[in-house]
Amino acid sequence: MKKIVSTVLLFMGHAYTHAQIYATPGGAPTLMSPAFTGMHNGTLRINAIGSPNTFSDNMNYKMGSTTCADYRTKSWNKGRQFAGFGAAYTYQQQTVDENRKRNNTANLSAAWHVLGGQKNRHLLSVGLQGGWNYTEEDYSVYFLHSNGNISVAQRTRESSIYQANAGIAYAQQIGKRLRYVLAANTLIRRFAPDALTLHQTSDFPLPSYHSLLAGAHIDVTPIWSLRPSLQHLFYAGKSETFAGSEVRYKPRITAYFTGIWQTYRQTMAVTIGAEHNRWRAIACYQYTNRPISALTTGNMFELSLQYTIWGTGRTALPCVRY
């Protein structure tokens, strides 16, 4: 049964995923930071995130999907150290008029985690990630003939991008009610030599960037808690901040939550979801009333599903926010 569920999730998803900033926080943890690889309390964590479609206007259509999985090893050195290994695959498609772009990205990541302090309430993680991106673009070429007639021909061009990502994360538990995690990472993208002239002014795929992440879990009462989150990105001389909070209600085994997320660029997202044993499901609607930026895709409906396989011999972590 575990193998069947894992296979279904790994091949699930048809949604546009806007780089590493998601309307659904934690939808693809290993893409948010490679230091999150293996930062969970199970053996294997599988995430699928995406949306059926995204419309920015009547002539622009985007879709895609991201699925990722990360494995956590057993703890050693008296439960104070462990490692994580992960993989992620993203598919994107963009159609504008008769032009269409197809984008495939594959990533592999690894992280080293060290627990410390009293009762292992501190966690330091460092991670590395490497990836390859392949883009295929179909576009129209218009020819003006000497007789004044115009003809149209379809052309296809391809390009490859190599990317590397390094991240660091720190998590801590303070008392019984507050747990938080902080992370920073840098992603560098470089075009292959034959692709340099194709995307000099393109933001698809996105440029290199740096990001800061912060998240917390605050228990207000035994059944009510708050889960704030913030992501700030620097890219191409610009920046974008996405922040908000969930309200979580857990009367028994199943937990229910809803949240609101906002950017200063007037984009808002509303999430609703539930957690039950090994499962977590989130639905999100994002709305924007401004022109699309490189990191904000416009109005969209997003779905996220997570499944975690439990295991023994793994020390509990001070904070699992993503």
C-alpha positions as CSV (number, residue, x, y, z in Angstrom):
1,M,0.0,0.0,0.0
2,K,2.8,2.4,0.8
3,K,4.4,1.8,-2.5
4,I,1.1,2.4,-4.4
5,V,0.5,5.7,-2.5
6,S,4.0,6.8,-3.1
7,T,3.8,6.1,-6.8
8,V,0.5,7.9,-7.2
9,L,1.8,11.1,-5.5
10,L,5.1,11.1,-7.4
11,F,3.3,11.2,-10.7
12,M,0.5,13.5,-9.7
13,G,0.0,17.2,-10.6
14,H,-0.9,19.5,-13.5
15,A,-0.3,22.9,-12.1
16,Y,1.6,26.1,-12.6
17,T,4.2,26.5,-10.0
18,H,5.7,30.0,-9.8
19,A,9.4,29.3,-9.0
20,Q,10.2,28.9,-5.4
21,I,7.5,31.3,-4.0
22,Y,4.3,29.4,-3.5
23,A,0.9,30.7,-2.5
24,T,0.7,27.5,-0.4
25,P,3.6,27.7,2.0
26,G,5.5,24.4,2.2
27,G,4.0,22.9,-0.9
28,A,7.4,22.0,-2.2
29,P,9.8,22.3,0.8
30,T,13.0,21.1,-0.9
31,L,12.6,23.9,-3.6
32,M,12.1,26.6,-0.9
33,S,15.5,25.6,0.6
34,P,17.7,22.6,0.1
35,A,18.3,22.8,3.9
36,F,14.7,21.5,4.3
37,T,15.7,18.2,2.7
38,G,14.9,15.5,5.3
39,M,13.6,18.0,7.8
40,H,10.6,16.0,8.9
41,N,9.7,13.4,11.5
42,G,9.1,10.5,9.1
43,T,11.2,8.3,6.7
44,L,9.9,9.6,3.4
45,R,7.9,12.8,2.7
46,I,6.2,13.2,-0.7
47,N,4.7,16.5,-1.9
48,A,2.7,17.3,-5.0
49,I,1.6,20.9,-5.7
50,G,0.0,22.7,-8.6
51,S,-3.2,24.0,-10.2
52,P,-5.3,23.0,-13.1
53,N,-4.8,26.3,-14.9
54,T,-3.9,29.9,-14.5
55,F,-5.3,32.8,-16.6
56,S,-3.6,36.2,-16.5
57,D,-5.8,37.4,-19.4
58,N,-7.8,36.0,-22.3
59,M,-4.7,35.3,-24.3
60,N,-2.3,33.9,-21.7
61,Y,-2.5,30.4,-20.3
62,K,-0.1,28.8,-17.8
63,M,0.0,25.4,-16.2
64,G,2.5,23.1,-14.6
65,S,3.3,20.8,-11.7
66,T,5.9,20.1,-9.1
67,T,6.4,16.9,-7.2
68,C,9.2,16.3,-4.7
69,A,10.2,13.6,-2.3
70,D,12.8,13.7,0.5
71,Y,14.2,10.8,2.6
72,R,15.4,11.2,6.1
73,T,18.0,8.7,7.4
74,K,18.0,7.3,10.9
75,S,19.6,9.4,13.7
76,W,23.0,8.6,15.0
77,N,25.5,10.0,17.5
78,K,23.0,9.6,20.3
79,G,20.2,10.9,18.1
80,R,21.9,14.2,17.3
81,Q,22.7,13.9,13.7
82,F,21.0,12.7,10.5
83,A,21.0,13.3,6.8
84,G,18.4,14.0,4.1
85,F,18.3,13.2,0.4
86,G,15.6,14.5,-2.0
87,A,14.5,14.9,-5.6
88,A,12.1,17.2,-7.4
89,Y,10.6,17.5,-10.8
90,T,8.7,20.6,-12.2
91,Y,6.8,20.9,-15.5
92,Q,5.6,24.3,-16.7
93,Q,3.7,25.3,-19.9
94,Q,2.9,28.8,-21.0
95,T,0.8,29.7,-24.0
96,V,0.5,33.3,-25.4
97,D,-1.5,33.6,-28.6
98,E,0.1,30.9,-30.8
99,N,3.4,30.8,-29.0
100,R,4.0,28.0,-26.5
101,K,6.8,27.3,-24.0
102,R,7.4,24.0,-22.3
103,N,9.7,23.9,-19.3
104,N,11.1,20.8,-17.5
105,T,13.3,21.1,-14.4
106,A,14.8,18.3,-12.3
107,N,16.7,18.8,-9.0
108,L,18.6,16.6,-6.6
109,S,19.3,17.8,-3.0
110,A,21.1,16.7,0.1
111,A,21.3,18.1,3.6
112,W,23.1,17.5,6.9
113,H,21.3,18.1,10.2
114,V,22.7,18.5,13.7
115,L,20.6,18.6,16.8
116,G,21.8,20.2,20.0
117,G,20.9,21.8,23.3
118,Q,18.8,20.4,26.1
119,K,16.4,17.7,24.9
120,N,17.6,18.4,21.3
121,R,15.6,21.6,21.1
122,H,18.0,23.2,18.6
123,L,18.5,22.1,14.9
124,L,21.1,23.4,12.4
125,S,20.8,22.3,8.8
126,V,22.9,22.9,5.7
127,G,21.9,21.7,2.2
128,L,23.0,21.7,-1.4
129,Q,21.0,21.3,-4.5
130,G,21.8,20.8,-8.2
131,G,19.4,20.9,-11.1
132,W,19.0,21.0,-14.9
133,N,16.3,22.9,-16.8
134,Y,15.2,22.2,-20.4
135,T,13.0,24.7,-22.3
136,E,11.4,24.1,-25.6
137,E,9.6,27.1,-27.3
138,D,7.2,27.1,-30.3
139,Y,6.8,30.5,-31.8
140,S,5.4,32.1,-35.0
141,V,7.5,33.9,-37.6
142,Y,5.8,36.3,-40.0
143,F,7.1,36.9,-43.5
144,L,6.3,39.9,-45.7
145,H,6.5,39.0,-49.3
146,S,7.2,41.4,-52.2
147,N,3.6,41.1,-53.4
148,G,2.4,42.4,-50.0
149,N,1.2,39.1,-48.7
150,I,2.1,37.9,-45.2
151,S,2.7,34.2,-44.4
152,V,3.3,32.6,-41.0
153,A,5.7,29.7,-40.2
154,Q,6.2,27.9,-36.9
155,R,9.6,27.6,-35.4
156,T,11.0,25.7,-32.4
157,R,14.0,26.6,-30.3
158,E,15.5,24.8,-27.3
159,S,17.7,25.8,-24.4
160,S,19.2,24.4,-21.3
161,I,19.9,25.9,-17.9
162,Y,22.1,24.6,-15.1
163,Q,21.3,25.7,-11.5
164,A,22.9,25.3,-8.1
165,N,21.3,26.1,-4.7
166,A,22.8,26.3,-1.3
167,G,20.9,26.8,1.9
168,I,21.1,26.9,5.7
169,A,18.3,26.6,8.3
170,Y,18.0,26.9,12.0
171,A,15.1,25.6,14.1
172,Q,14.4,25.9,17.9
173,Q,11.7,25.0,20.4
174,I,11.1,27.5,23.2
175,G,9.1,26.1,26.1
176,K,6.1,24.0,25.2
177,R,4.2,26.4,23.0
178,L,6.6,28.1,20.6
179,R,8.6,26.5,17.8
180,Y,10.2,28.4,14.9
181,V,12.5,27.9,11.9
182,L,14.6,30.4,9.9
183,A,16.3,29.7,6.6
184,A,18.3,31.4,3.9
185,N,19.4,30.2,0.5
186,T,20.9,31.3,-2.8
187,L,20.0,29.9,-6.2
188,I,22.3,30.5,-9.2
189,R,21.1,29.8,-12.7
190,R,23.4,29.7,-15.8
191,F,22.4,29.2,-19.4
192,A,24.2,26.7,-21.5
193,P,26.4,28.4,-24.1
194,D,24.0,27.7,-27.0
195,A,21.1,29.3,-25.1
196,L,22.6,32.6,-24.2
197,T,20.9,34.5,-27.0
198,L,17.5,33.0,-26.6
199,H,16.5,34.3,-23.1
200,Q,18.5,37.5,-22.5
201,T,15.4,39.4,-21.6
202,S,13.2,36.5,-20.6
203,D,11.9,35.9,-17.1
204,F,10.8,32.3,-18.0
205,P,12.7,30.6,-16.4
206,L,13.3,33.0,-13.6
207,P,16.7,34.6,-12.9
208,S,19.0,33.7,-10.0
209,Y,17.8,34.9,-6.6
210,H,18.4,34.9,-2.9
211,S,15.6,34.2,-0.3
212,L,14.9,34.4,3.4
213,L,12.3,32.2,5.1
214,A,10.8,32.3,8.5
215,G,8.0,30.2,10.0
216,A,6.6,29.4,13.5
217,H,4.1,27.2,15.3
218,I,2.5,28.9,18.3
219,D,0.2,26.9,20.5
220,V,-2.4,29.3,21.9
221,T,-4.4,26.6,23.6
222,P,-4.2,22.7,23.5
223,I,-6.4,22.7,20.4
224,W,-5.8,26.1,18.8
225,S,-2.5,27.3,17.3
226,L,-1.1,29.9,14.9
227,R,1.4,29.2,12.1
228,P,2.8,32.4,10.7
229,S,5.2,32.3,7.7
230,L,7.2,34.8,5.6
231,Q,9.2,34.5,2.4
232,H,11.3,37.3,1.0
233,L,13.1,37.1,-2.3
234,F,15.7,39.2,-4.0
235,Y,16.0,38.8,-7.8
236,A,17.3,40.9,-10.7
237,G,17.6,44.0,-8.6
238,K,14.0,43.6,-7.3
239,S,12.4,42.0,-4.3
240,E,9.1,40.4,-3.2
241,T,7.7,39.5,0.2
242,F,5.0,37.0,0.8
243,A,3.7,36.7,4.4
244,G,0.7,35.5,6.4
245,S,-0.5,33.1,8.9
246,E,-2.7,30.0,9.4
247,V,-5.1,29.4,12.2
248,R,-5.0,25.7,13.1
249,Y,-7.7,23.7,15.0
250,K,-7.0,20.2,16.2
251,P,-9.8,18.8,18.4
252,R,-8.6,15.2,18.1
253,I,-6.6,13.3,15.5
254,T,-7.6,15.5,12.5
255,A,-6.4,19.1,12.3
256,Y,-8.1,21.8,10.3
257,F,-6.6,25.1,9.3
258,T,-7.1,28.2,7.2
259,G,-4.8,31.1,6.4
260,I,-4.4,34.4,4.6
261,W,-1.2,35.4,2.7
262,Q,-0.3,38.8,1.3
263,T,2.4,40.5,-0.7
264,Y,3.1,44.3,-0.7
265,R,2.4,44.1,-4.5
266,Q,-1.3,43.7,-3.7
267,T,-1.5,39.9,-4.2
268,M,-3.6,37.9,-1.7
269,A,-4.0,34.2,-1.2
270,V,-6.5,32.3,1.0
271,T,-5.8,28.7,2.0
272,I,-7.8,26.0,3.7
273,G,-6.7,22.5,4.5
274,A,-6.6,19.5,6.8
275,E,-4.1,17.0,8.3
276,H,-4.9,13.5,9.3
277,N,-2.3,11.0,10.4
278,R,0.2,10.9,7.4
279,W,-1.8,13.1,5.1
280,R,-2.0,16.8,4.5
281,A,-4.2,18.5,1.9
282,I,-4.4,22.2,1.1
283,A,-6.5,24.2,-1.4
284,C,-5.6,27.8,-2.1
285,Y,-6.9,30.6,-4.2
286,Q,-4.7,33.5,-5.2
287,Y,-5.9,36.9,-6.4
288,T,-3.9,39.8,-7.7
289,N,-5.1,43.2,-9.0
290,R,-1.8,44.4,-10.5
291,P,0.2,43.4,-13.6
292,I,2.0,40.0,-13.3
293,S,5.6,40.2,-11.9
294,A,8.2,37.5,-12.4
295,L,7.2,35.9,-9.1
296,T,3.5,36.5,-9.0
297,T,1.5,34.6,-11.6
298,G,-1.9,36.2,-11.3
299,N,-5.2,34.7,-10.4
300,M,-4.9,31.0,-9.8
301,F,-6.3,28.0,-7.9
302,E,-3.6,25.8,-6.3
303,L,-3.7,22.4,-4.7
304,S,-1.2,20.7,-2.5
305,L,-1.0,17.2,-1.1
306,Q,1.6,15.7,1.2
307,Y,2.1,12.1,2.4
308,T,4.7,11.1,5.0
309,I,5.8,7.5,5.6
310,W,6.7,7.0,9.3
311,G,9.8,5.2,10.5
312,T,11.7,4.3,13.7
313,G,15.1,5.4,14.9
314,R,14.5,9.1,14.1
315,T,14.7,11.8,16.7
316,A,11.8,14.2,16.9
317,L,12.6,17.7,15.6
318,P,12.1,21.0,17.4
319,C,10.1,22.6,14.6
320,V,8.5,21.1,11.4
321,R,7.0,24.2,9.7
322,Y,7.5,23.3,6.0
